């Protein structure tokens, strides 16, 4: 499952609900989620706000976040 779909489902939202909140068509959102269309910076920021995550969370894998967290713990 891709990151965007995983975050959307974790928030209990359907693709239709996300599209409506974003003010875009269902098919356009589906294409974004499936990697067939690129999203604009504004759309990425709007999606992050709806899903209550940072924009980085939309693109970075959990492995990267774990690695970054460990390195900050060692430095601090």
Order of alpha helices (4+ residues) and beta strands (2+ residues): alpha-alpha-alpha-alpha-alpha-alpha
